[in-house]
Amino acid sequence: MASISQQHPSAKAKALKAAEASERRERLRRGLPATVELLQQRHADRIDDSDIDAYVNLNWLEWHGGGLRLTITGRNVCAQLAPTALV
């Protein structure tokens, strides 16, 4: 497999775009619990509009009756981030 430095310019651009999308998804994943906390406190106005759009596109949040709520997928993502108790 060719390294990124040996790839065609358009392949480099695609690889870079994929890496940026992966980094953004990870940032959103890490920030989801804080976002949920803001929603619970009724401070959705403090969440960046582009992040809301991204969360909805990822199916982690959904619009319901004019408000946002966590989806089952979003709950699972939050559960993966929760610290586990050591027994």
C-alpha positions in Angstrom: 0.0 0.0 0.0 1.4 3.4 -0.9 2.1 5.9 1.7 0.1 9.2 1.7 3.2 11.1 0.4 3.3 8.8 -2.7 -0.4 9.1 -3.5 -2.0 11.1 -6.2 -2.9 14.6 -5.1 -6.6 13.8 -5.1 -6.0 10.7 -3.1 -4.0 12.8 -0.6 -7.0 15.2 -0.4 -9.4 12.4 0.2 -7.2 10.8 2.9 -6.8 14.2 4.6 -10.6 14.8 4.5 -11.2 11.4 6.0 -8.7 12.0 8.8 -10.4 15.4 9.5 -13.8 13.8 9.6 -12.5 11.1 12.0 -11.0 13.7 14.3 -14.2 15.7 14.3 -16.3 12.6 15.0 -14.0 11.8 17.9 -14.2 15.4 19.2 -18.0 15.1 19.1 -18.0 11.7 20.8 -15.9 13.1 23.7 -18.1 16.2 23.9 -21.5 14.4 23.8 -21.8 14.0 27.6 -21.3 17.7 28.1 -23.8 18.4 25.3 -26.3 16.2 27.0 -25.8 18.0 30.3 -26.5 21.3 28.6 -29.7 19.9 27.1 -30.8 18.7 30.5 -30.1 22.1 31.9 -32.1 23.7 29.1 -29.1 25.5 27.7 -29.1 24.2 24.1 -28.3 27.8 23.0 -24.7 27.1 24.3 -24.2 24.3 21.8 -22.7 25.2 18.5 -25.2 24.9 15.6 -22.8 23.0 13.5 -22.3 20.5 16.3 -26.1 20.1 16.7 -26.3 19.4 12.9 -23.4 16.9 13.2 -25.0 15.1 16.2 -28.3 14.8 14.3 -26.5 13.5 11.2 -24.7 10.9 13.4 -28.1 10.0 14.9 -26.9 10.7 18.4 -29.5 13.5 18.9 -32.9 14.0 17.3 -35.4 16.7 17.1 -38.6 16.0 19.0 -41.4 18.4 19.6 -39.2 21.4 18.9 -36.5 20.2 21.2 -33.5 18.0 21.1 -33.2 14.6 22.8 -30.7 11.9 23.0 -31.3 8.8 20.7 -30.6 5.2 21.7 -27.4 5.4 19.7 -26.4 8.6 21.5 -27.1 6.9 24.9 -24.9 4.0 23.8 -22.1 6.4 22.9 -22.4 8.1 26.3 -22.4 4.7 28.0 -19.2 3.8 26.3 -17.6 7.0 27.7 -18.8 6.4 31.3 -16.1 5.2 33.7 -16.6 1.7 34.7 -16.5 0.7 38.4 -13.7 -1.6 39.4 -14.9 -4.6 41.5 
